[in-house]
Amino acid sequence: MKSLELNAAVRYDHYSDFGSTTNPKIALRWQPAKWALGRASYGTGFRAPALPELFSPIVTTNTQPGLSDPVRCPVTNDQVNDCVTQFVNIQGGNTELKPEKSTQWSIGGVIEPLDGLSIAADWYKIDLKDQVGLLNPAAVLGDVVQYAAFITRGPADPNFPGLPGPITAITTLFTNLGETRIEGIDIDARYRTPATSVGRFRFGLQGTYYTKYEIQQIDGSFAGQIGLYSGIGGAINRWKHYASIDWDYGAWGATLAQTFGAGYTDANLDVDGNPRRVGNYEVYDLQGRWTGVKNLTVTLGIKNLFNRAPPFTNQTFTFQNGYDPSYADPRGAFWYANVAYKFL
């Protein structure tokens, strides 16, 4: 069939310390009409642990500040050893790590119903097993029963006979964190207008919508993470996108773009003991350019046009307080300029 294309590949690897692995990939592309395209793919993946994950030296440092032992603090109110403090943190490589393995599927298509208009949507599914990572000490303290193996305690205090001893160390070596299951839809829409008396415009929207994001717990169960702050993966936004409007007129051009992330439930309860919401986060960027001289491009732009501050969060998983560095940029509006010349 002239409209159908099949690609197949296979990769074989042999590791002296992790054995052999064979991983196939198959992709289909079907274009029944000039304006319509369908596609699908399947493949598996393999990643041996990196040298730093295996052999980094074991070091003793401190956790981020502001952590509390949820077992002892409510009873002892000890502001030195149990409450709003730092604990000893043991970090380093782990020679017992297993390799990561993954399986991924996707199916989707593209249509161009009008001249200049393109709409693409792809459903994807990723299963990642034995993911290698570091547990955050705050995540360990968030569930001291589940992560009891990561906590070392001293002898019990006779003044508090019903409590275990104070925490002497939290161990967060590189670990196989279990399985992660992800499903979602990628959207890519673009439109280019015909040339007009005031120039040509292009509109674009690229976004991702999660329908599933589950992380395996130590007991084998899976916990959904969409719309939550995870101590392993950070903020998991159900929807995020990049939208842009581009204008060209002769030697002049400009782009206005928006980066958007949907809000989520914060890592900790508010002061009244209720779940608190971290708001949506959107940043606008504006850029202008001039190409009036051959091979020369002059660009002037401003990032974070409206000086948007990061939404407040009470997470304690990072050393930054008040905002989440994986979700928002603390820098305000700032200008930049660039001059580029191509020598041909």
Secondary structure, DSSP 8 states (H G I E B T S, - for coil): -TTEEEEEEEEEEEETTTEEEEEEEEEEEEEEETTEEEEEEEEEEEE---HHHHH---EEEE--SSB--TTTHHHH--TTTTSSB--EEEE---TT---EEEEEEEEEEEE--STTEEEEEEEEEEEEES-EE---HHHHHHTTTTTGGGEEE----TTSTTS---EEEEE---EE---EEEEEEEEEEEEE---BTTBEEEEEEEEEEEEEEEEE-TTS-EEE-TTBEETTTEE--SEEEEEEEEEEETTEEEEEEEEEE--EEEEEE-TTSSEEEE--EEEEEEEEEE--STTEEEEEEEESTT------B---SSS--BS-TTT------EEEEEEEE---
